[in-house]
Amino acid sequence: MEVSIVQIGNSKGIRFSKTIIEKYNLRDKVDLILEKGQIIIKPLNTPRNGWDEAFKEMSEKGDDRLLFNDVFDDENLEEWK
């Protein structure tokens, strides 16, 4: 697809259509990869975005307890030394 490079203040940029923005899930930031004579633009992958707030809310509700003990009754901790 051919697109025009446009003047944006002292810089230049590329405008993306609404269709491309929605199709490729582009938000406020993207990953810009410079590779072998190519420029690759990818959606910024933030899989843990919002986890801090979720963990804080869980803690406030007392919903952050362990589901099972992290040390089992029959576990031999000596073998890990």
mmCIF file of the N, C-alpha and C atoms, coordinates in Angstrom:
data_MODEL
# 
_entry.id   MODEL 
# 
loop_
_atom_site.group_PDB 
_atom_site.id 
_atom_site.type_symbol 
_atom_site.label_atom_id 
_atom_site.label_alt_id 
_atom_site.label_comp_id 
_atom_site.label_asym_id 
_atom_site.label_entity_id 
_atom_site.label_seq_id 
_atom_site.pdbx_PDB_ins_code 
_atom_site.Cartn_x 
_atom_site.Cartn_y 
_atom_site.Cartn_z 
_atom_site.occupancy 
_atom_site.B_iso_or_equiv 
_atom_site.pdbx_formal_charge 
_atom_site.auth_seq_id 
_atom_site.auth_comp_id 
_atom_site.auth_asym_id 
_atom_site.auth_atom_id 
_atom_site.pdbx_PDB_model_num 
ATOM 1   N N  . MET A 1 1  ? 0.844   -1.167  0.000  1.00 0.00 ? 1  MET A N  1 
ATOM 2   C CA . MET A 1 1  ? 0.000   0.000   0.000  1.00 0.00 ? 1  MET A CA 1 
ATOM 3   C C  . MET A 1 1  ? 0.895   1.237   0.000  1.00 0.00 ? 1  MET A C  1 
ATOM 4   N N  . GLU A 1 2  ? 0.649   2.137   -0.862 1.00 0.00 ? 2  GLU A N  1 
ATOM 5   C CA . GLU A 1 2  ? 1.415   3.375   -0.939 1.00 0.00 ? 2  GLU A CA 1 
ATOM 6   C C  . GLU A 1 2  ? 0.722   4.452   -0.122 1.00 0.00 ? 2  GLU A C  1 
ATOM 7   N N  . VAL A 1 3  ? 1.497   5.118   0.748  1.00 0.00 ? 3  VAL A N  1 
ATOM 8   C CA . VAL A 1 3  ? 0.960   6.213   1.552  1.00 0.00 ? 3  VAL A CA 1 
ATOM 9   C C  . VAL A 1 3  ? 1.900   7.405   1.443  1.00 0.00 ? 3  VAL A C  1 
ATOM 10  N N  . SER A 1 4  ? 1.367   8.584   1.679  1.00 0.00 ? 4  SER A N  1 
ATOM 11  C CA . SER A 1 4  ? 2.175   9.805   1.625  1.00 0.00 ? 4  SER A CA 1 
ATOM 12  C C  . SER A 1 4  ? 2.777   10.103  2.991  1.00 0.00 ? 4  SER A C  1 
ATOM 13  N N  . ILE A 1 5  ? 3.984   10.642  2.976  1.00 0.00 ? 5  ILE A N  1 
ATOM 14  C CA . ILE A 1 5  ? 4.611   11.147  4.187  1.00 0.00 ? 5  ILE A CA 1 
ATOM 15  C C  . ILE A 1 5  ? 4.223   12.608  4.296  1.00 0.00 ? 5  ILE A C  1 
ATOM 16  N N  . VAL A 1 6  ? 3.683   13.004  5.464  1.00 0.00 ? 6  VAL A N  1 
ATOM 17  C CA . VAL A 1 6  ? 3.157   14.359  5.636  1.00 0.00 ? 6  VAL A CA 1 
ATOM 18  C C  . VAL A 1 6  ? 3.982   15.135  6.653  1.00 0.00 ? 6  VAL A C  1 
ATOM 19  N N  . GLN A 1 7  ? 3.978   16.448  6.513  1.00 0.00 ? 7  GLN A N  1 
ATOM 20  C CA . GLN A 1 7  ? 4.673   17.334  7.440  1.00 0.00 ? 7  GLN A CA 1 
ATOM 21  C C  . GLN A 1 7  ? 3.868   17.431  8.736  1.00 0.00 ? 7  GLN A C  1 
ATOM 22  N N  . ILE A 1 8  ? 4.551   17.232  9.869  1.00 0.00 ? 8  ILE A N  1 
ATOM 23  C CA . ILE A 1 8  ? 3.935   17.379  11.190 1.00 0.00 ? 8  ILE A CA 1 
ATOM 24  C C  . ILE A 1 8  ? 4.896   18.241  12.004 1.00 0.00 ? 8  ILE A C  1 
ATOM 25  N N  . GLY A 1 9  ? 4.662   19.549  12.031 1.00 0.00 ? 9  GLY A N  1 
ATOM 26  C CA . GLY A 1 9  ? 5.586   20.468  12.690 1.00 0.00 ? 9  GLY A CA 1 
ATOM 27  C C  . GLY A 1 9  ? 6.934   20.417  11.986 1.00 0.00 ? 9  GLY A C  1 
ATOM 28  N N  . ASN A 1 10 ? 8.019   20.191  12.755 1.00 0.00 ? 10 ASN A N  1 
ATOM 29  C CA . ASN A 1 10 ? 9.354   20.066  12.167 1.00 0.00 ? 10 ASN A CA 1 
ATOM 30  C C  . ASN A 1 10 ? 9.668   18.631  11.741 1.00 0.00 ? 10 ASN A C  1 
ATOM 31  N N  . SER A 1 11 ? 8.744   17.728  11.971 1.00 0.00 ? 11 SER A N  1 
ATOM 32  C CA . SER A 1 11 ? 8.944   16.316  11.660 1.00 0.00 ? 11 SER A CA 1 
ATOM 33  C C  . SER A 1 11 ? 8.064   15.902  10.500 1.00 0.00 ? 11 SER A C  1 
ATOM 34  N N  . LYS A 1 12 ? 8.137   14.641  10.161 1.00 0.00 ? 12 LYS A N  1 
ATOM 35  C CA . LYS A 1 12 ? 7.257   14.067  9.141  1.00 0.00 ? 12 LYS A CA 1 
ATOM 36  C C  . LYS A 1 12 ? 6.657   12.797  9.694  1.00 0.00 ? 12 LYS A C  1 
ATOM 37  N N  . GLY A 1 13 ? 5.508   12.408  9.170  1.00 0.00 ? 13 GLY A N  1 
ATOM 38  C CA . GLY A 1 13 ? 4.836   11.219  9.673  1.00 0.00 ? 13 GLY A CA 1 
ATOM 39  C C  . GLY A 1 13 ? 3.938   10.599  8.631  1.00 0.00 ? 13 GLY A C  1 
ATOM 40  N N  . ILE A 1 14 ? 3.350   9.501   9.019  1.00 0.00 ? 14 ILE A N  1 
ATOM 41  C CA . ILE A 1 14 ? 2.405   8.772   8.172  1.00 0.00 ? 14 ILE A CA 1 
ATOM 42  C C  . ILE A 1 14 ? 1.065   8.766   8.897  1.00 0.00 ? 14 ILE A C  1 
ATOM 43  N N  . ARG A 1 15 ? -0.002  9.028   8.180  1.00 0.00 ? 15 ARG A N  1 
ATOM 44  C CA . ARG A 1 15 ? -1.341  8.959   8.760  1.00 0.00 ? 15 ARG A CA 1 
ATOM 45  C C  . ARG A 1 15 ? -1.930  7.594   8.453  1.00 0.00 ? 15 ARG A C  1 
ATOM 46  N N  . PHE A 1 16 ? -2.586  7.022   9.470  1.00 0.00 ? 16 PHE A N  1 
ATOM 47  C CA . PHE A 1 16 ? -3.256  5.746   9.286  1.00 0.00 ? 16 PHE A CA 1 
ATOM 48  C C  . PHE A 1 16 ? -4.761  5.981   9.232  1.00 0.00 ? 16 PHE A C  1 
ATOM 49  N N  . SER A 1 17 ? -5.436  5.290   8.342  1.00 0.00 ? 17 SER A N  1 
ATOM 50  C CA . SER A 1 17 ? -6.891  5.407   8.266  1.00 0.00 ? 17 SER A CA 1 
ATOM 51  C C  . SER A 1 17 ? -7.524  4.743   9.484  1.00 0.00 ? 17 SER A C  1 
ATOM 52  N N  . LYS A 1 18 ? -8.751  5.118   9.759  1.00 0.00 ? 18 LYS A N  1 
ATOM 53  C CA . LYS A 1 18 ? -9.484  4.535   10.878 1.00 0.00 ? 18 LYS A CA 1 
ATOM 54  C C  . LYS A 1 18 ? -9.582  3.018   10.713 1.00 0.00 ? 18 LYS A C  1 
ATOM 55  N N  . THR A 1 19 ? -9.761  2.555   9.486  1.00 0.00 ? 19 THR A N  1 
ATOM 56  C CA . THR A 1 19 ? -9.871  1.122   9.216  1.00 0.00 ? 19 THR A CA 1 
ATOM 57  C C  . THR A 1 19 ? -8.607  0.383   9.617  1.00 0.00 ? 19 THR A C  1 
ATOM 58  N N  . ILE A 1 20 ? -7.442  0.925   9.263  1.00 0.00 ? 20 ILE A N  1 
ATOM 59  C CA . ILE A 1 20 ? -6.165  0.291   9.613  1.00 0.00 ? 20 ILE A CA 1 
ATOM 60  C C  . ILE A 1 20 ? -5.951  0.332   11.120 1.00 0.00 ? 20 ILE A C  1 
ATOM 61  N N  . ILE A 1 21 ? -6.262  1.457   11.741 1.00 0.00 ? 21 ILE A N  1 
ATOM 62  C CA . ILE A 1 21 ? -6.097  1.589   13.195 1.00 0.00 ? 21 ILE A CA 1 
ATOM 63  C C  . ILE A 1 21 ? -6.923  0.537   13.919 1.00 0.00 ? 21 ILE A C  1 
ATOM 64  N N  . GLU A 1 22 ? -8.161  0.348   13.508 1.00 0.00 ? 22 GLU A N  1 
ATOM 65  C CA . GLU A 1 22 ? -9.020  -0.640  14.160 1.00 0.00 ? 22 GLU A CA 1 
ATOM 66  C C  . GLU A 1 22 ? -8.613  -2.072  13.826 1.00 0.00 ? 22 GLU A C  1 
ATOM 67  N N  . LYS A 1 23 ? -8.294  -2.328  12.568 1.00 0.00 ? 23 LYS A N  1 
ATOM 68  C CA . LYS A 1 23 ? -7.947  -3.689  12.135 1.00 0.00 ? 23 LYS A CA 1 
ATOM 69  C C  . LYS A 1 23 ? -6.690  -4.206  12.842 1.00 0.00 ? 23 LYS A C  1 
ATOM 70  N N  . TYR A 1 24 ? -5.691  -3.326  13.024 1.00 0.00 ? 24 TYR A N  1 
ATOM 71  C CA . TYR A 1 24 ? -4.423  -3.755  13.611 1.00 0.00 ? 24 TYR A CA 1 
ATOM 72  C C  . TYR A 1 24 ? -4.283  -3.352  15.074 1.00 0.00 ? 24 TYR A C  1 
ATOM 73  N N  . ASN A 1 25 ? -5.384  -2.885  15.665 1.00 0.00 ? 25 ASN A N  1 
ATOM 74  C CA . ASN A 1 25 ? -5.429  -2.564  17.091 1.00 0.00 ? 25 ASN A CA 1 
ATOM 75  C C  . ASN A 1 25 ? -4.314  -1.591  17.495 1.00 0.00 ? 25 ASN A C  1 
ATOM 76  N N  . LEU A 1 26 ? -4.148  -0.516  16.742 1.00 0.00 ? 26 LEU A N  1 
ATOM 77  C CA . LEU A 1 26 ? -3.140  0.496   17.042 1.00 0.00 ? 26 LEU A CA 1 
ATOM 78  C C  . LEU A 1 26 ? -3.703  1.464   18.070 1.00 0.00 ? 26 LEU A C  1 
ATOM 79  N N  . ARG A 1 27 ? -2.904  1.787   19.073 1.00 0.00 ? 27 ARG A N  1 
ATOM 80  C CA . ARG A 1 27 ? -3.322  2.696   20.131 1.00 0.00 ? 27 ARG A CA 1 
ATOM 81  C C  . ARG A 1 27 ? -2.399  3.913   20.133 1.00 0.00 ? 27 ARG A C  1 
ATOM 82  N N  . ASP A 1 28 ? -2.114  4.461   21.317 1.00 0.00 ? 28 ASP A N  1 
ATOM 83  C CA . ASP A 1 28 ? -1.289  5.657   21.434 1.00 0.00 ? 28 ASP A CA 1 
ATOM 84  C C  . ASP A 1 28 ? 0.180   5.402   21.122 1.00 0.00 ? 28 ASP A C  1 
ATOM 85  N N  . LYS A 1 29 ? 0.640   4.165   21.315 1.00 0.00 ? 29 LYS A N  1 
ATOM 86  C CA . LYS A 1 29 ? 2.034   3.822   21.043 1.00 0.00 ? 29 LYS A CA 1 
ATOM 87  C C  . LYS A 1 29 ? 2.094   2.559   20.205 1.00 0.00 ? 29 LYS A C  1 
ATOM 88  N N  . VAL A 1 30 ? 3.163   2.436   19.404 1.00 0.00 ? 30 VAL A N  1 
ATOM 89  C CA . VAL A 1 30 ? 3.395   1.246   18.597 1.00 0.00 ? 30 VAL A CA 1 
ATOM 90  C C  . VAL A 1 30 ? 4.847   0.807   18.747 1.00 0.00 ? 30 VAL A C  1 
ATOM 91  N N  . ASP A 1 31 ? 5.120   -0.428  18.384 1.00 0.00 ? 31 ASP A N  1 
ATOM 92  C CA . ASP A 1 31 ? 6.486   -0.930  18.305 1.00 0.00 ? 31 ASP A CA 1 
ATOM 93  C C  . ASP A 1 31 ? 7.030   -0.575  16.925 1.00 0.00 ? 31 ASP A C  1 
ATOM 94  N N  . LEU A 1 32 ? 8.176   0.095   16.872 1.00 0.00 ? 32 LEU A N  1 
ATOM 95  C CA . LEU A 1 32 ? 8.817   0.451   15.611 1.00 0.00 ? 32 LEU A CA 1 
ATOM 96  C C  . LEU A 1 32 ? 10.089  -0.385  15.496 1.00 0.00 ? 32 LEU A C  1 
ATOM 97  N N  . ILE A 1 33 ? 10.137  -1.257  14.488 1.00 0.00 ? 33 ILE A N  1 
ATOM 98  C CA . ILE A 1 33 ? 11.263  -2.168  14.310 1.00 0.00 ? 33 ILE A CA 1 
ATOM 99  C C  . ILE A 1 33 ? 11.981  -1.793  13.014 1.00 0.00 ? 33 ILE A C  1 
ATOM 100 N N  . LEU A 1 34 ? 13.278  -1.492  13.138 1.00 0.00 ? 34 LEU A N  1 
ATOM 101 C CA . LEU A 1 34 ? 14.107  -1.169  11.969 1.00 0.00 ? 34 LEU A CA 1 
ATOM 102 C C  . LEU A 1 34 ? 14.929  -2.413  11.657 1.00 0.00 ? 34 LEU A C  1 
ATOM 103 N N  . GLU A 1 35 ? 14.694  -2.997  10.482 1.00 0.00 ? 35 GLU A N  1 
ATOM 104 C CA . GLU A 1 35 ? 15.282  -4.297  10.195 1.00 0.00 ? 35 GLU A CA 1 
ATOM 105 C C  . GLU A 1 35 ? 15.556  -4.466  8.699  1.00 0.00 ? 35 GLU A C  1 
ATOM 106 N N  . LYS A 1 36 ? 16.809  -4.675  8.340  1.00 0.00 ? 36 LYS A N  1 
ATOM 107 C CA . LYS A 1 36 ? 17.207  -5.014  6.964  1.00 0.00 ? 36 LYS A CA 1 
ATOM 108 C C  . LYS A 1 36 ? 16.539  -4.124  5.912  1.00 0.00 ? 36 LYS A C  1 
ATOM 109 N N  . GLY A 1 37 ? 16.665  -2.820  6.070  1.00 0.00 ? 37 GLY A N  1 
ATOM 110 C CA . GLY A 1 37 ? 16.113  -1.906  5.085  1.00 0.00 ? 37 GLY A CA 1 
ATOM 111 C C  . GLY A 1 37 ? 14.600  -1.752  5.142  1.00 0.00 ? 37 GLY A C  1 
ATOM 112 N N  . GLN A 1 38 ? 13.991  -2.216  6.217  1.00 0.00 ? 38 GLN A N  1 
ATOM 113 C CA . GLN A 1 38 ? 12.546  -2.123  6.363  1.00 0.00 ? 38 GLN A CA 1 
ATOM 114 C C  . GLN A 1 38 ? 12.191  -1.416  7.667  1.00 0.00 ? 38 GLN A C  1 
ATOM 115 N N  . ILE A 1 39 ? 11.045  -0.800  7.678  1.00 0.00 ? 39 ILE A N  1 
ATOM 116 C CA . ILE A 1 39 ? 10.478  -0.252  8.911  1.00 0.00 ? 39 ILE A CA 1 
ATOM 117 C C  . ILE A 1 39 ? 9.188   -1.021  9.160  1.00 0.00 ? 39 ILE A C  1 
ATOM 118 N N  . ILE A 1 40 ? 9.118   -1.674  10.306 1.00 0.00 ? 40 ILE A N  1 
ATOM 119 C CA . ILE A 1 40 ? 7.943   -2.473  10.651 1.00 0.00 ? 40 ILE A CA 1 
ATOM 120 C C  . ILE A 1 40 ? 7.241   -1.788  11.822 1.00 0.00 ? 40 ILE A C  1 
ATOM 121 N N  . ILE A 1 41 ? 5.950   -1.561  11.673 1.00 0.00 ? 41 ILE A N  1 
ATOM 122 C CA . ILE A 1 41 ? 5.148   -0.954  12.721 1.00 0.00 ? 41 ILE A CA 1 
ATOM 123 C C  . ILE A 1 41 ? 4.182   -2.016  13.231 1.00 0.00 ? 41 ILE A C  1 
ATOM 124 N N  . LYS A 1 42 ? 4.262   -2.310  14.536 1.00 0.00 ? 42 LYS A N  1 
ATOM 125 C CA . LYS A 1 42 ? 3.403   -3.333  15.131 1.00 0.00 ? 42 LYS A CA 1 
ATOM 126 C C  . LYS A 1 42 ? 2.667   -2.737  16.322 1.00 0.00 ? 42 LYS A C  1 
ATOM 127 N N  . PRO A 1 43 ? 1.470   -3.249  16.611 1.00 0.00 ? 43 PRO A N  1 
ATOM 128 C CA . PRO A 1 43 ? 0.786   -2.806  17.825 1.00 0.00 ? 43 PRO A CA 1 
ATOM 129 C C  . PRO A 1 43 ? 1.662   -3.104  19.034 1.00 0.00 ? 43 PRO A C  1 
ATOM 130 N N  . LEU A 1 44 ? 1.666   -2.198  19.990 1.00 0.00 ? 44 LEU A N  1 
ATOM 131 C CA . LEU A 1 44 ? 2.442   -2.396  21.202 1.00 0.00 ? 44 LEU A CA 1 
ATOM 132 C C  . LEU A 1 44 ? 1.739   -3.451  22.040 1.00 0.00 ? 44 LEU A C  1 
ATOM 133 N N  . ASN A 1 45 ? 2.445   -4.523  22.333 1.00 0.00 ? 45 ASN A N  1 
ATOM 134 C CA . ASN A 1 45 ? 1.874   -5.634  23.076 1.00 0.00 ? 45 ASN A CA 1 
ATOM 135 C C  . ASN A 1 45 ? 2.111   -5.409  24.565 1.00 0.00 ? 45 ASN A C  1 
ATOM 136 N N  . THR A 1 46 ? 1.050   -5.117  25.300 1.00 0.00 ? 46 THR A N  1 
ATOM 137 C CA . THR A 1 46 ? 1.161   -4.909  26.747 1.00 0.00 ? 46 THR A CA 1 
ATOM 138 C C  . THR A 1 46 ? 0.213   -5.866  27.458 1.00 0.00 ? 46 THR A C  1 
ATOM 139 N N  . PRO A 1 47 ? 0.586   -7.146  27.508 1.00 0.00 ? 47 PRO A N  1 
ATOM 140 C CA . PRO A 1 47 ? -0.325  -8.140  28.071 1.00 0.00 ? 47 PRO A CA 1 
ATOM 141 C C  . PRO A 1 47 ? -0.592  -7.966  29.553 1.00 0.00 ? 47 PRO A C  1 
ATOM 142 N N  . ARG A 1 48 ? 0.302   -7.309  30.290 1.00 0.00 ? 48 ARG A N  1 
ATOM 143 C CA . ARG A 1 48 ? 0.108   -7.150  31.731 1.00 0.00 ? 48 ARG A CA 1 
ATOM 144 C C  . ARG A 1 48 ? -0.375  -5.744  32.091 1.00 0.00 ? 48 ARG A C  1 
ATOM 145 N N  . ASN A 1 49 ? -0.832  -5.021  31.104 1.00 0.00 ? 49 ASN A N  1 
ATOM 146 C CA . ASN A 1 49 ? -1.330  -3.675  31.338 1.00 0.00 ? 49 ASN A CA 1 
ATOM 147 C C  . ASN A 1 49 ? -2.529  -3.727  32.279 1.00 0.00 ? 49 ASN A C  1 
ATOM 148 N N  . GLY A 1 50 ? -2.486  -2.946  33.358 1.00 0.00 ? 50 GLY A N  1 
ATOM 149 C CA . GLY A 1 50 ? -3.586  -2.885  34.312 1.00 0.00 ? 50 GLY A CA 1 
ATOM 150 C C  . GLY A 1 50 ? -3.471  -3.865  35.461 1.00 0.00 ? 50 GLY A C  1 
ATOM 151 N N  . TRP A 1 51 ? -2.442  -4.711  35.456 1.00 0.00 ? 51 TRP A N  1 
ATOM 152 C CA . TRP A 1 51 ? -2.302  -5.703  36.523 1.00 0.00 ? 51 TRP A CA 1 
ATOM 153 C C  . TRP A 1 51 ? -2.064  -5.041  37.876 1.00 0.00 ? 51 TRP A C  1 
ATOM 154 N N  . ASP A 1 52 ? -1.292  -3.954  37.919 1.00 0.00 ? 52 ASP A N  1 
ATOM 155 C CA . ASP A 1 52 ? -1.024  -3.283  39.200 1.00 0.00 ? 52 ASP A CA 1 
ATOM 156 C C  . ASP A 1 52 ? -2.322  -2.889  39.891 1.00 0.00 ? 52 ASP A C  1 
ATOM 157 N N  . GLU A 1 53 ? -3.232  -2.288  39.141 1.00 0.00 ? 53 GLU A N  1 
ATOM 158 C CA . GLU A 1 53 ? -4.504  -1.874  39.710 1.00 0.00 ? 53 GLU A CA 1 
ATOM 159 C C  . GLU A 1 53 ? -5.333  -3.076  40.144 1.00 0.00 ? 53 GLU A C  1 
ATOM 160 N N  . ALA A 1 54 ? -5.311  -4.132  39.334 1.00 0.00 ? 54 ALA A N  1 
ATOM 161 C CA . ALA A 1 54 ? -6.077  -5.332  39.662 1.00 0.00 ? 54 ALA A CA 1 
ATOM 162 C C  . ALA A 1 54 ? -5.548  -5.988  40.940 1.00 0.00 ? 54 ALA A C  1 
ATOM 163 N N  . PHE A 1 55 ? -4.217  -6.067  41.085 1.00 0.00 ? 55 PHE A N  1 
ATOM 164 C CA . PHE A 1 55 ? -3.635  -6.663  42.286 1.00 0.00 ? 55 PHE A CA 1 
ATOM 165 C C  . PHE A 1 55 ? -3.941  -5.820  43.523 1.00 0.00 ? 55 PHE A C  1 
ATOM 166 N N  . LYS A 1 56 ? -3.904  -4.503  43.361 1.00 0.00 ? 56 LYS A N  1 
ATOM 167 C CA . LYS A 1 56 ? -4.214  -3.622  44.497 1.00 0.00 ? 56 LYS A CA 1 
ATOM 168 C C  . LYS A 1 56 ? -5.657  -3.836  44.939 1.00 0.00 ? 56 LYS A C  1 
ATOM 169 N N  . GLU A 1 57 ? -6.565  -3.915  43.989 1.00 0.00 ? 57 GLU A N  1 
ATOM 170 C CA . GLU A 1 57 ? -7.971  -4.131  44.299 1.00 0.00 ? 57 GLU A CA 1 
ATOM 171 C C  . GLU A 1 57 ? -8.182  -5.496  44.958 1.00 0.00 ? 57 GLU A C  1 
ATOM 172 N N  . MET A 1 58 ? -7.490  -6.524  44.471 1.00 0.00 ? 58 MET A N  1 
ATOM 173 C CA . MET A 1 58 ? -7.588  -7.855  45.076 1.00 0.00 ? 58 MET A CA 1 
ATOM 174 C C  . MET A 1 58 ? -7.120  -7.816  46.528 1.00 0.00 ? 58 MET A C  1 
ATOM 175 N N  . SER A 1 59 ? -6.005  -7.104  46.773 1.00 0.00 ? 59 SER A N  1 
ATOM 176 C CA . SER A 1 59 ? -5.460  -7.008  48.125 1.00 0.00 ? 59 SER A CA 1 
ATOM 177 C C  . SER A 1 59 ? -6.440  -6.300  49.060 1.00 0.00 ? 59 SER A C  1 
ATOM 178 N N  . GLU A 1 60 ? -7.037  -5.220  48.574 1.00 0.00 ? 60 GLU A N  1 
ATOM 179 C CA . GLU A 1 60 ? -7.986  -4.471  49.393 1.00 0.00 ? 60 GLU A CA 1 
ATOM 180 C C  . GLU A 1 60 ? -9.218  -5.309  49.749 1.00 0.00 ? 60 GLU A C  1 
ATOM 181 N N  . LYS A 1 61 ? -9.610  -6.205  48.835 1.00 0.00 ? 61 LYS A N  1 
ATOM 182 C CA . LYS A 1 61 ? -10.764 -7.072  49.069 1.00 0.00 ? 61 LYS A CA 1 
ATOM 183 C C  . LYS A 1 61 ? -10.393 -8.351  49.806 1.00 0.00 ? 61 LYS A C  1 
ATOM 184 N N  . GLY A 1 62 ? -9.086  -8.560  50.068 1.00 0.00 ? 62 GLY A N  1 
ATOM 185 C CA . GLY A 1 62 ? -8.646  -9.789  50.731 1.00 0.00 ? 62 GLY A CA 1 
ATOM 186 C C  . GLY A 1 62 ? -8.736  -11.002 49.834 1.00 0.00 ? 62 GLY A C  1 
ATOM 187 N N  . ASP A 1 63 ? -8.699  -10.762 48.531 1.00 0.00 ? 63 ASP A N  1 
ATOM 188 C CA . ASP A 1 63 ? -8.851  -11.835 47.555 1.00 0.00 ? 63 ASP A CA 1 
ATOM 189 C C  . ASP A 1 63 ? -7.510  -12.252 46.948 1.00 0.00 ? 63 ASP A C  1 
ATOM 190 N N  . ASP A 1 64 ? -6.416  -11.989 47.667 1.00 0.00 ? 64 ASP A N  1 
ATOM 191 C CA . ASP A 1 64 ? -5.100  -12.306 47.127 1.00 0.00 ? 64 ASP A CA 1 
ATOM 192 C C  . ASP A 1 64 ? -4.404  -13.406 47.929 1.00 0.00 ? 64 ASP A C  1 
ATOM 193 N N  . ARG A 1 65 ? -5.173  -14.271 48.538 1.00 0.00 ? 65 ARG A N  1 
ATOM 194 C CA . ARG A 1 65 ? -4.587  -15.359 49.324 1.00 0.00 ? 65 ARG A CA 1 
ATOM 195 C C  . ARG A 1 65 ? -4.152  -16.500 48.401 1.00 0.00 ? 65 ARG A C  1 
ATOM 196 N N  . LEU A 1 66 ? -3.240  -17.336 48.907 1.00 0.00 ? 66 LEU A N  1 
ATOM 197 C CA . LEU A 1 66 ? -2.775  -18.485 48.139 1.00 0.00 ? 66 LEU A CA 1 
ATOM 198 C C  . LEU A 1 66 ? -3.900  -19.504 47.997 1.00 0.00 ? 66 LEU A C  1 
ATOM 199 N N  . LEU A 1 67 ? -3.979  -20.136 46.836 1.00 0.00 ? 67 LEU A N  1 
ATOM 200 C CA . LEU A 1 67 ? -4.982  -21.163 46.627 1.00 0.00 ? 67 LEU A CA 1 
ATOM 201 C C  . LEU A 1 67 ? -4.536  -22.496 47.220 1.00 0.00 ? 67 LEU A C  1 
ATOM 202 N N  . PHE A 1 68 ? -3.217  -22.676 47.325 1.00 0.00 ? 68 PHE A N  1 
ATOM 203 C CA . PHE A 1 68 ? -2.665  -23.863 47.976 1.00 0.00 ? 68 PHE A CA 1 
ATOM 204 C C  . PHE A 1 68 ? -1.330  -23.472 48.582 1.00 0.00 ? 68 PHE A C  1 
ATOM 205 N N  . ASN A 1 69 ? -0.880  -24.233 49.560 1.00 0.00 ? 69 ASN A N  1 
ATOM 206 C CA . ASN A 1 69 ? 0.379   -23.930 50.238 1.00 0.00 ? 69 ASN A CA 1 
ATOM 207 C C  . ASN A 1 69 ? 1.547   -23.973 49.259 1.00 0.00 ? 69 ASN A C  1 
ATOM 208 N N  . ASP A 1 70 ? 2.502   -23.075 49.451 1.00 0.00 ? 70 ASP A N  1 
ATOM 209 C CA . ASP A 1 70 ? 3.659   -23.078 48.561 1.00 0.00 ? 70 ASP A CA 1 
ATOM 210 C C  . ASP A 1 70 ? 4.712   -24.093 49.006 1.00 0.00 ? 70 ASP A C  1 
ATOM 211 N N  . VAL A 1 71 ? 4.560   -24.685 50.189 1.00 0.00 ? 71 VAL A N  1 
ATOM 212 C CA . VAL A 1 71 ? 5.405   -25.783 50.653 1.00 0.00 ? 71 VAL A CA 1 
ATOM 213 C C  . VAL A 1 71 ? 4.468   -26.902 51.093 1.00 0.00 ? 71 VAL A C  1 
ATOM 214 N N  . PHE A 1 72 ? 4.677   -28.080 50.527 1.00 0.00 ? 72 PHE A N  1 
ATOM 215 C CA . PHE A 1 72 ? 3.804   -29.204 50.851 1.00 0.00 ? 72 PHE A CA 1 
ATOM 216 C C  . PHE A 1 72 ? 4.349   -29.980 52.049 1.00 0.00 ? 72 PHE A C  1 
ATOM 217 N N  . ASP A 1 73 ? 3.462   -30.656 52.766 1.00 0.00 ? 73 ASP A N  1 
ATOM 218 C CA . ASP A 1 73 ? 3.836   -31.403 53.965 1.00 0.00 ? 73 ASP A CA 1 
ATOM 219 C C  . ASP A 1 73 ? 4.913   -32.450 53.689 1.00 0.00 ? 73 ASP A C  1 
ATOM 220 N N  . ASP A 1 74 ? 4.859   -33.102 52.537 1.00 0.00 ? 74 ASP A N  1 
ATOM 221 C CA . ASP A 1 74 ? 5.807   -34.179 52.235 1.00 0.00 ? 74 ASP A CA 1 
ATOM 222 C C  . ASP A 1 74 ? 7.036   -33.698 51.462 1.00 0.00 ? 74 ASP A C  1 
ATOM 223 N N  . GLU A 1 75 ? 7.213   -32.401 51.341 1.00 0.00 ? 75 GLU A N  1 
ATOM 224 C CA . GLU A 1 75 ? 8.336   -31.859 50.562 1.00 0.00 ? 75 GLU A CA 1 
ATOM 225 C C  . GLU A 1 75 ? 9.619   -31.866 51.394 1.00 0.00 ? 75 GLU A C  1 
ATOM 226 N N  . ASN A 1 76 ? 10.717  -32.308 50.774 1.00 0.00 ? 76 ASN A N  1 
ATOM 227 C CA . ASN A 1 76 ? 12.011  -32.362 51.433 1.00 0.00 ? 76 ASN A CA 1 
ATOM 228 C C  . ASN A 1 76 ? 12.842  -31.160 50.991 1.00 0.00 ? 76 ASN A C  1 
ATOM 229 N N  . LEU A 1 77 ? 12.903  -30.134 51.823 1.00 0.00 ? 77 LEU A N  1 
ATOM 230 C CA . LEU A 1 77 ? 13.615  -28.913 51.453 1.00 0.00 ? 77 LEU A CA 1 
ATOM 231 C C  . LEU A 1 77 ? 15.134  -29.079 51.515 1.00 0.00 ? 77 LEU A C  1 
ATOM 232 N N  . GLU A 1 78 ? 15.607  -30.108 52.202 1.00 0.00 ? 78 GLU A N  1 
ATOM 233 C CA . GLU A 1 78 ? 17.048  -30.361 52.318 1.00 0.00 ? 78 GLU A CA 1 
ATOM 234 C C  . GLU A 1 78 ? 17.690  -30.674 50.966 1.00 0.00 ? 78 GLU A C  1 
ATOM 235 N N  . GLU A 1 79 ? 16.940  -31.326 50.096 1.00 0.00 ? 79 GLU A N  1 
ATOM 236 C CA . GLU A 1 79 ? 17.510  -31.721 48.802 1.00 0.00 ? 79 GLU A CA 1 
ATOM 237 C C  . GLU A 1 79 ? 17.756  -30.517 47.883 1.00 0.00 ? 79 GLU A C  1 
ATOM 238 N N  . TRP A 1 80 ? 17.234  -29.343 48.213 1.00 0.00 ? 80 TRP A N  1 
ATOM 239 C CA . TRP A 1 80 ? 17.411  -28.152 47.400 1.00 0.00 ? 80 TRP A CA 1 
ATOM 240 C C  . TRP A 1 80 ? 18.604  -27.320 47.835 1.00 0.00 ? 80 TRP A C  1 
ATOM 241 N N  . LYS A 1 81 ? 19.289  -27.738 48.882 1.00 0.00 ? 81 LYS A N  1 
ATOM 242 C CA . LYS A 1 81 ? 20.455  -26.976 49.362 1.00 0.00 ? 81 LYS A CA 1 
ATOM 243 C C  . LYS A 1 81 ? 21.695  -27.292 48.574 1.00 0.00 ? 81 LYS A C  1 
# 
